[in-house]
Amino acid sequence: MLTVPDRWHPSCEAEPRLPFLALPGASVQLGDPVQVAEWLASLLPVRSCDAVGRSEGSQPFRCHLGGLRLGDLSLMALWGPGLRGEVEGSVQASFILPYRGSGQFRLEGRSLVNSAGLTLLYLPPGPWRTTNDAMGGIKIRLDPRQLRAVVRSMAGPGVAAEHWQSIGAAPRVVPAGEAASLHLVERLYRLMAFIDALLLRHGDVAEALRLDDLLLRQIATVLAPALLAEPSPPEAEPSLLAIDALVDWMHAHCHEPICLSDLERRSHYSRRSLQYIFRARFGCGPMQYLRRQRLWLARRRLEEQAGDQASASGMADLARSLGYLSLASFSRDFRSCFGVPPSGLRRRRPPLRSTAPAQRENRPASAG
């Protein structure tokens, strides 16, 4: 059985530490089911919402909710007493991570149960009804076409279409405690906490870090675990022209937010093939290679300012523009790659020569 982070027992009424309930401006506490329905309607098409098992003498109704958007994904965190609700059909699907309690869902003539510590639930587009004994979990709204596109790019063009076209088309109860899925489900729960911590500490970094792609890829692996097979040689000899074109594009756009799905779609190679090709050619994976190019870009910018007084805020802005959340991690990687801290490089005059970013690196190198 999966041990869900924090409290999840149905009788637990203590204030939770559920992700996304403490984000400034994104969470609310409401005292009426009608208010809850109105709040939820801003993120999904709720038709009705009523409290379950309320009677005279019950504790006052109190529901804590948090919502945010990551790219095209909508995330809702909910904690409170049991609710009964009905959702109208739409083009979006729902992926539900329970943290406490148990919920019954009815759709397409089927009855499904989603229980904390035991299962996760995927619901395709369409109307559904639910009754929960205690509300505590995260609901992710997504476009199943985007999910299939990510699965296709991760699998690569060599995989037959029938292996990925059905992903997201039907309801799916994912066992959370089985050996084959346990580590993937735990990774998804940890990712929720990780994203929450990032947003609390660093604010609006979701787009720069492409957190939407990171989350969508993790959902894809939970639904299709075979996508995480070890890197293997591509079925066909890799096209040097295609890889050179991809590397050139990475050099030209390394200052922009780039995710692994972007590289898969541009190269028409799967994650496994890209890992194999980049490790054989550069000694590191594609995202590590991208990070190294960003460090070279940072070096060029610092050399252009050599001799100027570096402000801590200016250095932090440079690090943040290249996808680093902290100046400390940027300085650590910079020193590891070049042997000097970024502040030391700015004090040098004349600037060091650096031609590596302008040409393809064909020698193995560390991930640095």
HELIX and SHEET records of a PDB file:
HELIX    1   1 PRO A   33  LEU A   40  1                                   8    
HELIX    2   2 PRO A  144  ALA A  155  1                                  12    
HELIX    3   3 ALA A  161  HIS A  163  5                                   3    
HELIX    4   4 ALA A  179  HIS A  202  1                                  24    
HELIX    5   5 ALA A  206  LEU A  209  1                                   4    
HELIX    6   6 LEU A  211  LEU A  223  1                                  13    
HELIX    7   7 PRO A  225  LEU A  228  5                                   4    
HELIX    8   8 LEU A  240  HIS A  253  1                                  14    
HELIX    9   9 LEU A  260  SER A  267  1                                   8    
HELIX   10  10 ARG A  271  PHE A  282  1                                  12    
HELIX   11  11 PRO A  286  GLU A  304  1                                  19    
HELIX   12  12 ALA A  312  SER A  321  1                                  10    
HELIX   13  13 LEU A  327  PHE A  338  1                                  12    
HELIX   14  14 PRO A  342  ARG A  346  1                                   5    
HELIX   15  15 ALA A  356  ALA A  358  5                                   3    
SHEET    1   A 7 SER A  27  LEU A  30  0                                        
SHEET    2   A 7 CYS A  63  LEU A  70 -1                                        
SHEET    3   A 7 LEU A  73  PRO A  81 -1                                        
SHEET    4   A 7 ALA A 134  LEU A 142 -1                                        
SHEET    5   A 7 ALA A  93  PRO A  98 -1                                        
SHEET    6   A 7 THR A 119  LEU A 123 -1                                        
SHEET    7   A 7 ARG A 172  PRO A 175 -1                                        
SHEET    1   B 5 VAL A  46  ALA A  51  0                                        
SHEET    2   B 5 LEU A  83  VAL A  87 -1                                        
SHEET    3   B 5 TRP A 128  ASN A 132 -1                                        
SHEET    4   B 5 SER A 102  LEU A 107 -1                                        
SHEET    5   B 5 ARG A 110  SER A 115 -1                                        
END                                                                             
